[in-house]
Amino acid sequence: MIIVKEIDILQSNMDKENMEKDIIRNKLKDEIENVLEIDDEDDKIYNIISKVKPISELYQNTLELIEEDNNFRVKRNK
């Protein structure tokens, strides 16, 4: 019974992590598409630096946090 409950909790956490990752990835994709539509190169560079880069960093940090959390869970369960 306890194992089933723990599995449900882990699955719920994974679902939440995947949803957060998808939201950030979609936002990043949208910003990249917006930048590609800009004709002026200076505006493109500005938008990449001001919008795309922070979202990209957030996405990367989220992936790292998920990986660290998953590694911790695996070690804890051994």
N, CA, C and O atoms as a Maestro MAE file, in Angstrom:
{
 s_m_m2io_version
 :::
 2.0.0
}

f_m_ct {
 s_m_title
 :::
 protein
 m_atom[312] {
  # First column is atom index #
  i_m_mmod_type
  r_m_x_coord
  r_m_y_coord
  r_m_z_coord
  i_m_residue_number
  s_m_chain_name
  s_m_pdb_residue_name
  s_m_pdb_atom_name
  i_m_atomic_number
  :::
  1 25 0.823 -1.198 0.000 1 A "MET " " N  " 7
  2 3 0.000 0.000 0.000 1 A "MET " " CA " 6
  3 2 0.867 1.263 0.000 1 A "MET " " C  " 6
  4 15 0.589 2.207 -0.740 1 A "MET " " O  " 8
  5 25 1.897 1.281 0.812 2 A "ILE " " N  " 7
  6 3 2.788 2.440 0.884 2 A "ILE " " CA " 6
  7 2 3.524 2.615 -0.443 2 A "ILE " " C  " 6
  8 15 3.709 3.738 -0.912 2 A "ILE " " O  " 8
  9 25 3.936 1.517 -1.037 3 A "ILE " " N  " 7
  10 3 4.652 1.583 -2.313 3 A "ILE " " CA " 6
  11 2 3.753 2.159 -3.403 3 A "ILE " " C  " 6
  12 15 4.201 2.975 -4.208 3 A "ILE " " O  " 8
  13 25 2.514 1.749 -3.435 4 A "VAL " " N  " 7
  14 3 1.565 2.260 -4.425 4 A "VAL " " CA " 6
  15 2 1.376 3.763 -4.238 4 A "VAL " " C  " 6
  16 15 1.327 4.512 -5.214 4 A "VAL " " O  " 8
  17 25 1.272 4.197 -2.999 5 A "LYS " " N  " 7
  18 3 1.100 5.624 -2.725 5 A "LYS " " CA " 6
  19 2 2.335 6.407 -3.158 5 A "LYS " " C  " 6
  20 15 2.217 7.490 -3.730 5 A "LYS " " O  " 8
  21 25 3.515 5.861 -2.886 6 A "GLU " " N  " 7
  22 3 4.752 6.538 -3.281 6 A "GLU " " CA " 6
  23 2 4.869 6.605 -4.799 6 A "GLU " " C  " 6
  24 15 5.310 7.616 -5.345 6 A "GLU " " O  " 8
  25 25 4.481 5.547 -5.470 7 A "ILE " " N  " 7
  26 3 4.496 5.544 -6.938 7 A "ILE " " CA " 6
  27 2 3.542 6.605 -7.483 7 A "ILE " " C  " 6
  28 15 3.872 7.311 -8.436 7 A "ILE " " O  " 8
  29 25 2.374 6.714 -6.885 8 A "ASP " " N  " 7
  30 3 1.410 7.741 -7.316 8 A "ASP " " CA " 6
  31 2 1.979 9.141 -7.122 8 A "ASP " " C  " 6
  32 15 1.804 10.010 -7.976 8 A "ASP " " O  " 8
  33 25 2.655 9.356 -6.006 9 A "ILE " " N  " 7
  34 3 3.259 10.666 -5.732 9 A "ILE " " CA " 6
  35 2 4.354 10.952 -6.746 9 A "ILE " " C  " 6
  36 15 4.430 12.058 -7.283 9 A "ILE " " O  " 8
  37 25 5.202 9.966 -7.013 10 A "LEU " " N  " 7
  38 3 6.269 10.143 -7.997 10 A "LEU " " CA " 6
  39 2 5.698 10.437 -9.382 10 A "LEU " " C  " 6
  40 15 6.205 11.303 -10.095 10 A "LEU " " O  " 8
  41 25 4.663 9.730 -9.755 11 A "GLN " " N  " 7
  42 3 4.037 9.962 -11.060 11 A "GLN " " CA " 6
  43 2 3.441 11.359 -11.139 11 A "GLN " " C  " 6
  44 15 3.557 12.036 -12.160 11 A "GLN " " O  " 8
  45 25 2.815 11.779 -10.075 12 A "SER " " N  " 7
  46 3 2.241 13.120 -10.028 12 A "SER " " CA " 6
  47 2 3.336 14.183 -10.159 12 A "SER " " C  " 6
  48 15 3.168 15.171 -10.874 12 A "SER " " O  " 8
  49 25 4.446 13.974 -9.470 13 A "ASN " " N  " 7
  50 3 5.565 14.914 -9.566 13 A "ASN " " CA " 6
  51 2 6.143 14.947 -10.977 13 A "ASN " " C  " 6
  52 15 6.476 16.012 -11.497 13 A "ASN " " O  " 8
  53 25 6.258 13.788 -11.581 14 A "MET " " N  " 7
  54 3 6.774 13.734 -12.945 14 A "MET " " CA " 6
  55 2 5.838 14.441 -13.914 14 A "MET " " C  " 6
  56 15 6.288 15.158 -14.809 14 A "MET " " O  " 8
  57 25 4.546 14.241 -13.736 15 A "ASP " " N  " 7
  58 3 3.570 14.921 -14.592 15 A "ASP " " CA " 6
  59 2 3.685 16.436 -14.450 15 A "ASP " " C  " 6
  60 15 3.642 17.166 -15.441 15 A "ASP " " O  " 8
  61 25 3.829 16.897 -13.220 16 A "LYS " " N  " 7
  62 3 3.963 18.329 -12.962 16 A "LYS " " CA " 6
  63 2 5.247 18.863 -13.590 16 A "LYS " " C  " 6
  64 15 5.238 19.927 -14.209 16 A "LYS " " O  " 8
  65 25 6.339 18.138 -13.436 17 A "GLU " " N  " 7
  66 3 7.613 18.557 -14.022 17 A "GLU " " CA " 6
  67 2 7.521 18.619 -15.541 17 A "GLU " " C  " 6
  68 15 8.018 19.559 -16.161 17 A "GLU " " O  " 8
  69 25 6.893 17.627 -16.129 18 A "ASN " " N  " 7
  70 3 6.741 17.615 -17.583 18 A "ASN " " CA " 6
  71 2 5.876 18.769 -18.061 18 A "ASN " " C  " 6
  72 15 6.155 19.361 -19.103 18 A "ASN " " O  " 8
  73 25 4.843 19.091 -17.322 19 A "MET " " N  " 7
  74 3 3.976 20.201 -17.687 19 A "MET " " CA " 6
  75 2 4.747 21.523 -17.605 19 A "MET " " C  " 6
  76 15 4.637 22.362 -18.499 19 A "MET " " O  " 8
  77 25 5.522 21.707 -16.538 20 A "GLU " " N  " 7
  78 3 6.315 22.932 -16.402 20 A "GLU " " CA " 6
  79 2 7.330 23.038 -17.531 20 A "GLU " " C  " 6
  80 15 7.520 24.110 -18.105 20 A "GLU " " O  " 8
  81 25 7.973 21.933 -17.844 21 A "LYS " " N  " 7
  82 3 8.958 21.915 -18.918 21 A "LYS " " CA " 6
  83 2 8.290 22.248 -20.251 21 A "LYS " " C  " 6
  84 15 8.838 23.015 -21.042 21 A "LYS " " O  " 8
  85 25 7.129 21.686 -20.500 22 A "ASP " " N  " 7
  86 3 6.405 21.959 -21.748 22 A "ASP " " CA " 6
  87 2 5.989 23.419 -21.867 22 A "ASP " " C  " 6
  88 15 6.068 24.005 -22.947 22 A "ASP " " O  " 8
  89 25 5.551 23.999 -20.770 23 A "ILE " " N  " 7
  90 3 5.155 25.414 -20.778 23 A "ILE " " CA " 6
  91 2 6.338 26.293 -21.146 23 A "ILE " " C  " 6
  92 15 6.221 27.186 -21.985 23 A "ILE " " O  " 8
  93 25 7.478 26.039 -20.514 24 A "ILE " " N  " 7
  94 3 8.673 26.839 -20.793 24 A "ILE " " CA " 6
  95 2 9.152 26.609 -22.220 24 A "ILE " " C  " 6
  96 15 9.524 27.557 -22.912 24 A "ILE " " O  " 8
  97 25 9.145 25.351 -22.665 25 A "ARG " " N  " 7
  98 3 9.586 25.041 -24.025 25 A "ARG " " CA " 6
  99 2 8.688 25.733 -25.052 25 A "ARG " " C  " 6
  100 15 9.185 26.259 -26.048 25 A "ARG " " O  " 8
  101 25 7.385 25.738 -24.824 26 A "ASN " " N  " 7
  102 3 6.465 26.399 -25.747 26 A "ASN " " CA " 6
  103 2 6.674 27.907 -25.771 26 A "ASN " " C  " 6
  104 15 6.606 28.537 -26.827 26 A "ASN " " O  " 8
  105 25 6.926 28.473 -24.607 27 A "LYS " " N  " 7
  106 3 7.195 29.918 -24.549 27 A "LYS " " CA " 6
  107 2 8.482 30.240 -25.302 27 A "LYS " " C  " 6
  108 15 8.549 31.226 -26.036 27 A "LYS " " O  " 8
  109 25 9.488 29.416 -25.120 28 A "LEU " " N  " 7
  110 3 10.746 29.608 -25.831 28 A "LEU " " CA " 6
  111 2 10.529 29.501 -27.341 28 A "LEU " " C  " 6
  112 15 11.035 30.322 -28.106 28 A "LEU " " O  " 8
  113 25 9.786 28.501 -27.759 29 A "LYS " " N  " 7
  114 3 9.483 28.316 -29.183 29 A "LYS " " CA " 6
  115 2 8.757 29.536 -29.751 29 A "LYS " " C  " 6
  116 15 9.084 30.001 -30.842 29 A "LYS " " O  " 8
  117 25 7.783 30.049 -29.020 30 A "ASP " " N  " 7
  118 3 7.036 31.225 -29.475 30 A "ASP " " CA " 6
  119 2 7.950 32.439 -29.624 30 A "ASP " " C  " 6
  120 15 7.861 33.176 -30.606 30 A "ASP " " O  " 8
  121 25 8.824 32.639 -28.649 31 A "GLU " " N  " 7
  122 3 9.728 33.794 -28.722 31 A "GLU " " CA " 6
  123 2 10.709 33.663 -29.886 31 A "GLU " " C  " 6
  124 15 11.022 34.649 -30.553 31 A "GLU " " O  " 8
  125 25 11.184 32.462 -30.124 32 A "ILE " " N  " 7
  126 3 12.093 32.248 -31.255 32 A "ILE " " CA " 6
  127 2 11.365 32.524 -32.564 32 A "ILE " " C  " 6
  128 15 11.921 33.160 -33.460 32 A "ILE " " O  " 8
  129 25 10.144 32.058 -32.680 33 A "GLU " " N  " 7
  130 3 9.358 32.335 -33.893 33 A "GLU " " CA " 6
  131 2 9.133 33.832 -34.071 33 A "GLU " " C  " 6
  132 15 9.191 34.343 -35.190 33 A "GLU " " O  " 8
  133 25 8.877 34.532 -32.974 34 A "ASN " " N  " 7
  134 3 8.697 35.985 -33.052 34 A "ASN " " CA " 6
  135 2 9.967 36.671 -33.546 34 A "ASN " " C  " 6
  136 15 9.913 37.587 -34.367 34 A "ASN " " O  " 8
  137 25 11.105 36.218 -33.036 35 A "VAL " " N  " 7
  138 3 12.374 36.817 -33.452 35 A "VAL " " CA " 6
  139 2 12.629 36.558 -34.931 35 A "VAL " " C  " 6
  140 15 13.129 37.439 -35.631 35 A "VAL " " O  " 8
  141 25 12.304 35.394 -35.408 36 A "LEU " " N  " 7
  142 3 12.539 35.066 -36.809 36 A "LEU " " CA " 6
  143 2 11.706 35.932 -37.753 36 A "LEU " " C  " 6
  144 15 12.060 36.099 -38.920 36 A "LEU " " O  " 8
  145 25 10.623 36.469 -37.261 37 A "GLU " " N  " 7
  146 3 9.771 37.321 -38.093 37 A "GLU " " CA " 6
  147 2 10.281 38.766 -38.173 37 A "GLU " " C  " 6
  148 15 9.791 39.553 -38.982 37 A "GLU " " O  " 8
  149 25 11.244 39.106 -37.351 38 A "ILE " " N  " 7
  150 3 11.774 40.474 -37.336 38 A "ILE " " CA " 6
  151 2 12.784 40.627 -38.466 38 A "ILE " " C  " 6
  152 15 13.684 39.802 -38.623 38 A "ILE " " O  " 8
  153 25 12.630 41.673 -39.236 39 A "ASP " " N  " 7
  154 3 13.528 41.916 -40.366 39 A "ASP " " CA " 6
  155 2 14.805 42.632 -39.956 39 A "ASP " " C  " 6
  156 15 15.888 42.311 -40.446 39 A "ASP " " O  " 8
  157 25 14.681 43.585 -39.073 40 A "ASP " " N  " 7
  158 3 15.832 44.381 -38.673 40 A "ASP " " CA " 6
  159 2 16.774 43.550 -37.778 40 A "ASP " " C  " 6
  160 15 16.352 43.016 -36.752 40 A "ASP " " O  " 8
  161 25 18.041 43.451 -38.178 41 A "GLU " " N  " 7
  162 3 19.001 42.614 -37.458 41 A "GLU " " CA " 6
  163 2 19.256 43.113 -36.032 41 A "GLU " " C  " 6
  164 15 19.415 42.308 -35.115 41 A "GLU " " O  " 8
  165 25 19.296 44.420 -35.844 42 A "ASP " " N  " 7
  166 3 19.504 44.966 -34.500 42 A "ASP " " CA " 6
  167 2 18.344 44.600 -33.575 42 A "ASP " " C  " 6
  168 15 18.547 44.265 -32.408 42 A "ASP " " O  " 8
  169 25 17.136 44.668 -34.110 43 A "ASP " " N  " 7
  170 3 15.960 44.281 -33.321 43 A "ASP " " CA " 6
  171 2 15.981 42.779 -33.008 43 A "ASP " " C  " 6
  172 15 15.592 42.352 -31.920 43 A "ASP " " O  " 8
  173 25 16.439 41.995 -33.977 44 A "LYS " " N  " 7
  174 3 16.548 40.555 -33.732 44 A "LYS " " CA " 6
  175 2 17.503 40.277 -32.574 44 A "LYS " " C  " 6
  176 15 17.186 39.522 -31.655 44 A "LYS " " O  " 8
  177 25 18.657 40.892 -32.638 45 A "ILE " " N  " 7
  178 3 19.663 40.679 -31.589 45 A "ILE " " CA " 6
  179 2 19.120 41.132 -30.241 45 A "ILE " " C  " 6
  180 15 19.272 40.431 -29.240 45 A "ILE " " O  " 8
  181 25 18.492 42.290 -30.211 46 A "TYR " " N  " 7
  182 3 17.916 42.786 -28.958 46 A "TYR " " CA " 6
  183 2 16.903 41.792 -28.385 46 A "TYR " " C  " 6
  184 15 16.922 41.499 -27.190 46 A "TYR " " O  " 8
  185 25 16.033 41.284 -29.233 47 A "ASN " " N  " 7
  186 3 15.007 40.348 -28.777 47 A "ASN " " CA " 6
  187 2 15.603 39.013 -28.330 47 A "ASN " " C  " 6
  188 15 15.120 38.402 -27.377 47 A "ASN " " O  " 8
  189 25 16.622 38.577 -29.001 48 A "ILE " " N  " 7
  190 3 17.281 37.336 -28.580 48 A "ILE " " CA " 6
  191 2 17.869 37.520 -27.185 48 A "ILE " " C  " 6
  192 15 17.708 36.663 -26.316 48 A "ILE " " O  " 8
  193 25 18.543 38.632 -26.981 49 A "ILE " " N  " 7
  194 3 19.185 38.881 -25.686 49 A "ILE " " CA " 6
  195 2 18.156 39.133 -24.592 49 A "ILE " " C  " 6
  196 15 18.298 38.622 -23.481 49 A "ILE " " O  " 8
  197 25 17.143 39.899 -24.888 50 A "SER " " N  " 7
  198 3 16.208 40.314 -23.840 50 A "SER " " CA " 6
  199 2 15.092 39.300 -23.567 50 A "SER " " C  " 6
  200 15 14.562 39.254 -22.456 50 A "SER " " O  " 8
  201 25 14.732 38.495 -24.560 51 A "LYS " " N  " 7
  202 3 13.587 37.593 -24.376 51 A "LYS " " CA " 6
  203 2 13.960 36.121 -24.478 51 A "LYS " " C  " 6
  204 15 13.620 35.327 -23.601 51 A "LYS " " O  " 8
  205 25 14.650 35.762 -25.536 52 A "VAL " " N  " 7
  206 3 14.921 34.353 -25.792 52 A "VAL " " CA " 6
  207 2 15.946 33.803 -24.798 52 A "VAL " " C  " 6
  208 15 15.752 32.720 -24.245 52 A "VAL " " O  " 8
  209 25 17.012 34.527 -24.572 53 A "LYS " " N  " 7
  210 3 18.071 34.035 -23.686 53 A "LYS " " CA " 6
  211 2 17.565 33.746 -22.270 53 A "LYS " " C  " 6
  212 15 17.861 32.677 -21.738 53 A "LYS " " O  " 8
  213 25 16.811 34.658 -21.638 54 A "PRO " " N  " 7
  214 3 16.322 34.343 -20.283 54 A "PRO " " CA " 6
  215 2 15.405 33.114 -20.236 54 A "PRO " " C  " 6
  216 15 15.460 32.329 -19.290 54 A "PRO " " O  " 8
  217 25 14.574 32.958 -21.250 55 A "ILE " " N  " 7
  218 3 13.679 31.793 -21.275 55 A "ILE " " CA " 6
  219 2 14.500 30.527 -21.499 55 A "ILE " " C  " 6
  220 15 14.236 29.494 -20.882 55 A "ILE " " O  " 8
  221 25 15.481 30.604 -22.368 56 A "SER " " N  " 7
  222 3 16.358 29.468 -22.619 56 A "SER " " CA " 6
  223 2 17.094 29.059 -21.341 56 A "SER " " C  " 6
  224 15 17.205 27.872 -21.036 56 A "SER " " O  " 8
  225 25 17.589 30.036 -20.608 57 A "GLU " " N  " 7
  226 3 18.274 29.753 -19.343 57 A "GLU " " CA " 6
  227 2 17.314 29.140 -18.326 57 A "GLU " " C  " 6
  228 15 17.679 28.215 -17.601 57 A "GLU " " O  " 8
  229 25 16.107 29.649 -18.276 58 A "LEU " " N  " 7
  230 3 15.098 29.091 -17.370 58 A "LEU " " CA " 6
  231 2 14.798 27.641 -17.736 58 A "LEU " " C  " 6
  232 15 14.686 26.784 -16.859 58 A "LEU " " O  " 8
  233 25 14.669 27.371 -19.022 59 A "TYR " " N  " 7
  234 3 14.411 26.010 -19.485 59 A "TYR " " CA " 6
  235 2 15.561 25.089 -19.085 59 A "TYR " " C  " 6
  236 15 15.331 23.989 -18.582 59 A "TYR " " O  " 8
  237 25 16.792 25.534 -19.307 60 A "GLN " " N  " 7
  238 3 17.957 24.726 -18.958 60 A "GLN " " CA " 6
  239 2 18.019 24.494 -17.452 60 A "GLN " " C  " 6
  240 15 18.293 23.378 -17.010 60 A "GLN " " O  " 8
  241 25 17.771 25.527 -16.667 61 A "ASN " " N  " 7
  242 3 17.774 25.387 -15.211 61 A "ASN " " CA " 6
  243 2 16.687 24.432 -14.744 61 A "ASN " " C  " 6
  244 15 16.895 23.654 -13.813 61 A "ASN " " O  " 8
  245 25 15.538 24.491 -15.384 62 A "THR " " N  " 7
  246 3 14.444 23.586 -15.035 62 A "THR " " CA " 6
  247 2 14.837 22.143 -15.313 62 A "THR " " C  " 6
  248 15 14.573 21.255 -14.502 62 A "THR " " O  " 8
  249 25 15.466 21.912 -16.457 63 A "LEU " " N  " 7
  250 3 15.916 20.557 -16.779 63 A "LEU " " CA " 6
  251 2 16.942 20.063 -15.760 63 A "LEU " " C  " 6
  252 15 16.906 18.903 -15.350 63 A "LEU " " O  " 8
  253 25 17.848 20.938 -15.357 64 A "GLU " " N  " 7
  254 3 18.859 20.558 -14.373 64 A "GLU " " CA " 6
  255 2 18.229 20.253 -13.019 64 A "GLU " " C  " 6
  256 15 18.621 19.297 -12.351 64 A "GLU " " O  " 8
  257 25 17.255 21.061 -12.614 65 A "LEU " " N  " 7
  258 3 16.581 20.816 -11.340 65 A "LEU " " CA " 6
  259 2 15.817 19.497 -11.361 65 A "LEU " " C  " 6
  260 15 15.823 18.751 -10.382 65 A "LEU " " O  " 8
  261 25 15.164 19.219 -12.478 66 A "ILE " " N  " 7
  262 3 14.428 17.957 -12.608 66 A "ILE " " CA " 6
  263 2 15.400 16.787 -12.525 66 A "ILE " " C  " 6
  264 15 15.130 15.794 -11.850 66 A "ILE " " O  " 8
  265 25 16.520 16.908 -13.207 67 A "GLU " " N  " 7
  266 3 17.517 15.834 -13.181 67 A "GLU " " CA " 6
  267 2 18.066 15.629 -11.768 67 A "GLU " " C  " 6
  268 15 18.188 14.495 -11.307 67 A "GLU " " O  " 8
  269 25 18.397 16.727 -11.084 68 A "GLU " " N  " 7
  270 3 18.897 16.627 -9.709 68 A "GLU " " CA " 6
  271 2 17.853 15.996 -8.799 68 A "GLU " " C  " 6
  272 15 18.178 15.142 -7.974 68 A "GLU " " O  " 8
  273 25 16.619 16.409 -8.946 69 A "ASP " " N  " 7
  274 3 15.545 15.873 -8.116 69 A "ASP " " CA " 6
  275 2 15.353 14.380 -8.377 69 A "ASP " " C  " 6
  276 15 15.178 13.599 -7.442 69 A "ASP " " O  " 8
  277 25 15.388 13.992 -9.638 70 A "ASN " " N  " 7
  278 3 15.242 12.578 -9.979 70 A "ASN " " CA " 6
  279 2 16.402 11.750 -9.437 70 A "ASN " " C  " 6
  280 15 16.200 10.640 -8.946 70 A "ASN " " O  " 8
  281 25 17.617 12.289 -9.526 71 A "ASN " " N  " 7
  282 3 18.778 11.586 -8.989 71 A "ASN " " CA " 6
  283 2 18.668 11.424 -7.475 71 A "ASN " " C  " 6
  284 15 19.021 10.381 -6.924 71 A "ASN " " O  " 8
  285 25 18.178 12.458 -6.816 72 A "PHE " " N  " 7
  286 3 17.994 12.388 -5.360 72 A "PHE " " CA " 6
  287 2 16.980 11.315 -5.002 72 A "PHE " " C  " 6
  288 15 17.195 10.542 -4.068 72 A "PHE " " O  " 8
  289 25 15.886 11.263 -5.731 73 A "ARG " " N  " 7
  290 3 14.849 10.267 -5.456 73 A "ARG " " CA " 6
  291 2 15.366 8.851 -5.651 73 A "ARG " " C  " 6
  292 15 15.062 7.957 -4.861 73 A "ARG " " O  " 8
  293 25 16.151 8.650 -6.709 74 A "VAL " " N  " 7
  294 3 16.691 7.322 -6.982 74 A "VAL " " CA " 6
  295 2 17.613 6.909 -5.837 74 A "VAL " " C  " 6
  296 15 17.521 5.788 -5.337 74 A "VAL " " O  " 8
  297 25 18.496 7.811 -5.423 75 A "LYS " " N  " 7
  298 3 19.418 7.503 -4.326 75 A "LYS " " CA " 6
  299 2 18.671 7.242 -3.038 75 A "LYS " " C  " 6
  300 15 19.041 6.346 -2.280 75 A "LYS " " O  " 8
  301 25 17.632 8.005 -2.778 76 A "ARG " " N  " 7
  302 3 16.855 7.864 -1.551 76 A "ARG " " CA " 6
  303 2 16.135 6.524 -1.495 76 A "ARG " " C  " 6
  304 15 15.988 5.930 -0.428 76 A "ARG " " O  " 8
  305 25 15.691 6.059 -2.652 77 A "ASN " " N  " 7
  306 3 14.918 4.824 -2.696 77 A "ASN " " CA " 6
  307 2 15.788 3.571 -2.707 77 A "ASN " " C  " 6
  308 15 15.263 2.463 -2.598 77 A "ASN " " O  " 8
  309 25 17.084 3.720 -2.832 78 A "LYS " " N  " 7
  310 3 17.973 2.549 -2.839 78 A "LYS " " CA " 6
  311 2 18.239 2.054 -1.456 78 A "LYS " " C  " 6
  312 15 18.967 1.077 -1.280 78 A "LYS " " O  " 8
  :::
 }
 m_bond[311] {
  # First column is bond index #
  i_m_from
  i_m_to
  i_m_order
  :::
  1 1 2 1
  2 2 3 1
  3 3 4 2
  4 3 5 1
  5 5 6 1
  6 6 7 1
  7 7 8 2
  8 7 9 1
  9 9 10 1
  10 10 11 1
  11 11 12 2
  12 11 13 1
  13 13 14 1
  14 14 15 1
  15 15 16 2
  16 15 17 1
  17 17 18 1
  18 18 19 1
  19 19 20 2
  20 19 21 1
  21 21 22 1
  22 22 23 1
  23 23 24 2
  24 23 25 1
  25 25 26 1
  26 26 27 1
  27 27 28 2
  28 27 29 1
  29 29 30 1
  30 30 31 1
  31 31 32 2
  32 31 33 1
  33 33 34 1
  34 34 35 1
  35 35 36 2
  36 35 37 1
  37 37 38 1
  38 38 39 1
  39 39 40 2
  40 39 41 1
  41 41 42 1
  42 42 43 1
  43 43 44 2
  44 43 45 1
  45 45 46 1
  46 46 47 1
  47 47 48 2
  48 47 49 1
  49 49 50 1
  50 50 51 1
  51 51 52 2
  52 51 53 1
  53 53 54 1
  54 54 55 1
  55 55 56 2
  56 55 57 1
  57 57 58 1
  58 58 59 1
  59 59 60 2
  60 59 61 1
  61 61 62 1
  62 62 63 1
  63 63 64 2
  64 63 65 1
  65 65 66 1
  66 66 67 1
  67 67 68 2
  68 67 69 1
  69 69 70 1
  70 70 71 1
  71 71 72 2
  72 71 73 1
  73 73 74 1
  74 74 75 1
  75 75 76 2
  76 75 77 1
  77 77 78 1
  78 78 79 1
  79 79 80 2
  80 79 81 1
  81 81 82 1
  82 82 83 1
  83 83 84 2
  84 83 85 1
  85 85 86 1
  86 86 87 1
  87 87 88 2
  88 87 89 1
  89 89 90 1
  90 90 91 1
  91 91 92 2
  92 91 93 1
  93 93 94 1
  94 94 95 1
  95 95 96 2
  96 95 97 1
  97 97 98 1
  98 98 99 1
  99 99 100 2
  100 99 101 1
  101 101 102 1
  102 102 103 1
  103 103 104 2
  104 103 105 1
  105 105 106 1
  106 106 107 1
  107 107 108 2
  108 107 109 1
  109 109 110 1
  110 110 111 1
  111 111 112 2
  112 111 113 1
  113 113 114 1
  114 114 115 1
  115 115 116 2
  116 115 117 1
  117 117 118 1
  118 118 119 1
  119 119 120 2
  120 119 121 1
  121 121 122 1
  122 122 123 1
  123 123 124 2
  124 123 125 1
  125 125 126 1
  126 126 127 1
  127 127 128 2
  128 127 129 1
  129 129 130 1
  130 130 131 1
  131 131 132 2
  132 131 133 1
  133 133 134 1
  134 134 135 1
  135 135 136 2
  136 135 137 1
  137 137 138 1
  138 138 139 1
  139 139 140 2
  140 139 141 1
  141 141 142 1
  142 142 143 1
  143 143 144 2
  144 143 145 1
  145 145 146 1
  146 146 147 1
  147 147 148 2
  148 147 149 1
  149 149 150 1
  150 150 151 1
  151 151 152 2
  152 151 153 1
  153 153 154 1
  154 154 155 1
  155 155 156 2
  156 155 157 1
  157 157 158 1
  158 158 159 1
  159 159 160 2
  160 159 161 1
  161 161 162 1
  162 162 163 1
  163 163 164 2
  164 163 165 1
  165 165 166 1
  166 166 167 1
  167 167 168 2
  168 167 169 1
  169 169 170 1
  170 170 171 1
  171 171 172 2
  172 171 173 1
  173 173 174 1
  174 174 175 1
  175 175 176 2
  176 175 177 1
  177 177 178 1
  178 178 179 1
  179 179 180 2
  180 179 181 1
  181 181 182 1
  182 182 183 1
  183 183 184 2
  184 183 185 1
  185 185 186 1
  186 186 187 1
  187 187 188 2
  188 187 189 1
  189 189 190 1
  190 190 191 1
  191 191 192 2
  192 191 193 1
  193 193 194 1
  194 194 195 1
  195 195 196 2
  196 195 197 1
  197 197 198 1
  198 198 199 1
  199 199 200 2
  200 199 201 1
  201 201 202 1
  202 202 203 1
  203 203 204 2
  204 203 205 1
  205 205 206 1
  206 206 207 1
  207 207 208 2
  208 207 209 1
  209 209 210 1
  210 210 211 1
  211 211 212 2
  212 211 213 1
  213 213 214 1
  214 214 215 1
  215 215 216 2
  216 215 217 1
  217 217 218 1
  218 218 219 1
  219 219 220 2
  220 219 221 1
  221 221 222 1
  222 222 223 1
  223 223 224 2
  224 223 225 1
  225 225 226 1
  226 226 227 1
  227 227 228 2
  228 227 229 1
  229 229 230 1
  230 230 231 1
  231 231 232 2
  232 231 233 1
  233 233 234 1
  234 234 235 1
  235 235 236 2
  236 235 237 1
  237 237 238 1
  238 238 239 1
  239 239 240 2
  240 239 241 1
  241 241 242 1
  242 242 243 1
  243 243 244 2
  244 243 245 1
  245 245 246 1
  246 246 247 1
  247 247 248 2
  248 247 249 1
  249 249 250 1
  250 250 251 1
  251 251 252 2
  252 251 253 1
  253 253 254 1
  254 254 255 1
  255 255 256 2
  256 255 257 1
  257 257 258 1
  258 258 259 1
  259 259 260 2
  260 259 261 1
  261 261 262 1
  262 262 263 1
  263 263 264 2
  264 263 265 1
  265 265 266 1
  266 266 267 1
  267 267 268 2
  268 267 269 1
  269 269 270 1
  270 270 271 1
  271 271 272 2
  272 271 273 1
  273 273 274 1
  274 274 275 1
  275 275 276 2
  276 275 277 1
  277 277 278 1
  278 278 279 1
  279 279 280 2
  280 279 281 1
  281 281 282 1
  282 282 283 1
  283 283 284 2
  284 283 285 1
  285 285 286 1
  286 286 287 1
  287 287 288 2
  288 287 289 1
  289 289 290 1
  290 290 291 1
  291 291 292 2
  292 291 293 1
  293 293 294 1
  294 294 295 1
  295 295 296 2
  296 295 297 1
  297 297 298 1
  298 298 299 1
  299 299 300 2
  300 299 301 1
  301 301 302 1
  302 302 303 1
  303 303 304 2
  304 303 305 1
  305 305 306 1
  306 306 307 1
  307 307 308 2
  308 307 309 1
  309 309 310 1
  310 310 311 1
  311 311 312 2
  :::
 }
}
